[in-house]
Amino acid sequence: MSSNRTQGGFTLIELVVVITILGILAAFAVPRFSALEGQARTAAVQSLGGSVRSGAALAHALWLAQGNPASVSVTMEGQAIALVNGYPTAAAAGIPFTLTDTTGFVGAAAGGNFTFTKQSTSTPPVAIANCLVTYTPAPAAGAPTVTTNTAGC
C-alpha cells in the first residue's frame, strides 16, 4: 500500500516576499507610532488649557451671579475658590480648585502665575520642560490669561 501524499506549505520565496512586505510596512508604521506619544502630550496640554479657561469662566460666572462685587471667594462643588478681580487667583487655593482632575500634571505657583507642567510617564515621573499651561490672574477690569506651551512636548 502506497499513498501519494503531497505536503502543502509555503515555498521559501513566498516566505521571503511576505517577510519583505512586513518589513516595508514596519518601516513606515514605526516612525508614525513613535510620534504618537508627543502628540498625546501636546493634546493633553491643550486640553488642560481649555479646562483652565473653563474653570476660570465658571468661577467668574458664579461670582457675577452672587451679585457681591466685594466677595473674594466662591464655592464650587463644596470647594472654596479664592478670587481676585472676580476670577480665581494663581495661588493653590485658586485656579487649581476649579479643576476636578489634573492627573499627569504637577502644579506650582510662582511669579504671580500658576503653572501646570506635564509629567513624563517614567518612574518616577518628572516634569517635562516647555510642555505646560500657565494661568495669569485677571488684572483689574480684565480677564485672566491662559497660555499653553507645547514646544517641549
N, C-alpha and C positions, 0 to 999 in steps of 0.2 A: 504494500500500500504506500503509495507515494502521494503526497499532496503538493500542489503548487501553491505556495504561499508567497505573496509579494508583500514586502514590508512597505508601508506607507510612511512618509515623513518629508521633511524639508531637505532640499539639497543644500550644499554648502553655499552656493551662490545666492540662493534665496535668503538664507540667514544673513549673509554679508550685506545684502541690499536692505533688509529690514533694519539691521543694526546701524547702517549708514543713515537711513532716513530718520531713525530715532535720535542719532547724534546731531543731525542738522536741526531737527525740531528743538532739541535741548539747547543748542547754541543760541537759538532765538528766544526761547522761553525763559531761561535762567536770568539773563540781564533784566528782562521785563519784571520778573517776580522779585528780584533783589531790590528794585527801585520802589516796591510797594511799601516797605517799612517807612521810608522817608515821606512818601505821600500820605501814609496814615498819620504820622506825627503832624504833618502840615494841616491835615484835615482836623485833627484833634485840637490844635491851637486855634484854628479859625472858628471851630465850633464853640470853644470856651469863650472866645472873644464875643461871639453873638450872645452867649449866655450871660456874660458880664454886662453887656449893653442892656439886655432884657431885664436883668435883676435890678440895675440902677433905675431903669424906667419904671418898673413896678413899684419900687420903694418911693420914687418921686410921686407917682400917681396916688399912692396911699397917703403920702404926706399932704398932697393937694386936697384929697378927699376929706381929710380930717379937719381942714379949714383952720388950722392953727399955725400961722407962719413962724411963730416963735418956738415951735417944737423942734427938739434936737434929736428925736428918735421916733421910730415907728416900730410896730411889732408885726412881723410876717411869720406865719406858721409857728407862733409861740416864741419866736426869737427876736430880741430887741436889736434893731439895726441903728447904729449911730449915724447921724446925718450932719452935713454941713451944707449950707445954702440949699437945703431941700433934697439933696442927693446923698447917697451913702459916702461915708468917709473912706479914706485909704488906710485906715487902721484895721487891726484884726477884728474889731467889733463892728466894722462897716461892711464893705463890699463882699468879703468872703461869706458873711452870714446870709446874703441874698441867694447864694448858690446851694443847691442840695448836694451835688456830687462833684468833687474836683479830683477824683481818682486819677493818678498818673501825673499830677502836677504838685509842685511844692510852692506855697505862697509865702511872701515876705513883704513887709512894709519897709520902705527905705526912701529917703529923699523926698518925702511928701507923696510918694506914689505907692501903689500896691502892685506887686509883680507875681504872676503865676508862671512858673518855669516848668516846662515839660521834663519829666524824668525818663531815664533810659529804662529798658526792660531787663537790664543786667541785675545781678545780685551781688552786693546791694545796689539799689537804684541810685543813680547820680543825675544831677541836673544837667540838661543839655543847653549849653550856652547859645544864645541867639535863637531860641525856639521858645517864645514866651508871649504872654499877654500882659500889657501894662495898663493899669487903671489910674488915671489922674483925676483927682476930685474936682468937683464943679467950682469955678470961680463965682464971685458974686454976680448974680443975674446972668448966669451962663449954665452950660451943661457940662458934664464930665467928658473926658476924652478916653477912649479905649483904643489902644493900638496893638496890633499883632505883629510879631517879628518872626518870620519863618525862614530867615536866611540860614540858620544853623540846623534846621530840621533834616 
